[in-house]
C-alpha cells in the first residue's frame, strides 16, 4: 500500500443530516456520462467505417438515443449545485454502471449481433465490469466495430467509468472524492495527490503506457494491429474478451502467452505504486507487502498446478509451466483469457484455481476478487488471535507495511470477507434452484462476483455461457456489478435507511 491508510473525507452536506439526495446533480452527472459514452460509440463507428462495414449505423443510432436521454438529464439538472454528499456519490456510481450497460448493449441488439435483450445486457455488463464471460458461440462472426466495442468496454470499465470522467472533465470539483470513494476498489483509497482530478489523470497515463507497451509487444509476436489493440484493452482492463473463439490459444504462441501473462500480472498490481515509480520512488513497489503476497500466491499456485500437469497429465515441463502460469494469472487477476481447457486438468487443480479466483488482484488495480490486502489482513488477524490465546494480556495490532491498521478497517475487512462468502453461497443455491449443475453453479457464482469470466463443467473455457437460463443470466449480471463495485456500493441502495431523511 501507500504511505498511510486514508479514510474517505465527508464533504459538507447539502442539507441537514446529510441524508437527502440531490437529484438534479445526479441527473446532471448521469447526463454527462451518457454524452461521454457517445464519444466511445463514435470511435467504434469509425472503426466500422474504416473496415468498410455497414454496422456503423447501429452505433450512430445508439448515439442518437444517448444524446436524447443525456440531453434530457442535463436539462433536468440545470442549475444544480456543484457539490454532492455521500449518498449522491453511491447513487451516481451504481446508476452510471447500469446506464452505461443499458445503452451500451444497443449496438449488439440493434445490429442483430446478439438477438435477445437478456444476452445483450449480459454481454455488455460482462464487458464493463471486466468479467469477460460471453454468450457468443461464434465470436469471429462479429464485425470489427463490434469487436472493438466489446474490448473497449473492458478498457473503460477497468479503472472505472466515473474515474475516467473525473480525469477528463472538471465537473466534479465538489464531488470527486465521493465518487472516487464509491467506485474505486480495495480496502482503502490511496491518494497520491491532494486533487482527485490530478491523480486520476496520472493513473490514466500509467494505464495508457501499459496498453501501448503491450500492443507493441503483441505485434512483435505476430498479432495484427487490430487484434493487438483489442487484446491490450482486455488485458490491461483485466477483462478477457478476445477477438477469437479459442481466445489466446488461437495463436499457439508461447511469446504471446508470456507477454499477456506478464501484463495481466502488472494490471493486477496497485496502479498507485506504478505512479510512484514514475516519480522515481521505486522503493514503494519493492517493499509493498500486498504485492509480495500477490506474487507469492501466483508462484505457489503455478508450481503446484505445473507439477500436477507434468505427473498426472504428462505435459512437458515448459508447456506445463506456461499453461499453469497463464491460467493462474488469468484467474488471479480476474482477466478470463484461456490457453488450455482446465476441465481436463486433475481435479485438485480446480480447487487451486478457485483460490485464485477468490483472491483476485491487489487493491487499486483493475482486478476483481476479494483483494490480496484483505486476505493479508485476515491472515494477520488470525495470527494475532493465536498469540492472544497464549498471552491473554498482550496488546496487538494488525500491521501492514510497518503501519498499524485501524481496528475499524480490520472489522470492515472481516465483515466484507464474511459477506462475500455469504453472497457466494446464496448465488450457488439460487443457480442450483434454476437447474444449473452443482459444480457449474459454484464456479459460475465465484467467477461472476469475482469478475473472472471462466467457470467449470459445461461453462468452462471451451464453452460460452449461452446455455444458461435467462433468469440465471440476469442474476449473474447483478453479481458482476456487485463484484465490480465491491458489494456495499450497490447493496446500499437496497437498504431502506438510504432513502430516509435522518
Secondary structure by P-SEA (a helix, b strand, c coil): cccccccccccccccccccccaaaaaaaaaaaaaaaaaaaaaaaaaaaaaacccaaaaaaaaaaaaaaaaaaaaaaaccccccccaaaaaaaaaaaaaaaaaaaaaaaaaacccccaaaaaaaaaaaaaccccccccccccccaaaaaaaaaaaaaacccaaaaaaaccccccccaaaaaaacccccbbbbccccaaaaaaaaaaaaaaaaaaaaaaaaaacccaaaaaaaaaaaaaccccccccccccccccaaaaaaaaaaaaaaaccaaaaaaaaacccccccccaaaaaaaaaaaaaaaaaaaaaaccccccaaaaaaaaaaaaaaaaacccccccccccccaaaaaaaaaaaaaccccccccccccaaaaaaaaaaaaaaaaaaacccbbbbbbcccccccaaaaaaaaaaaaaaaaaaaaaaaaaaaacccaaaaaaaaaaaaacccccccccccccccccccaaaaaaaaaaaaaaaaccccccccccccccccc
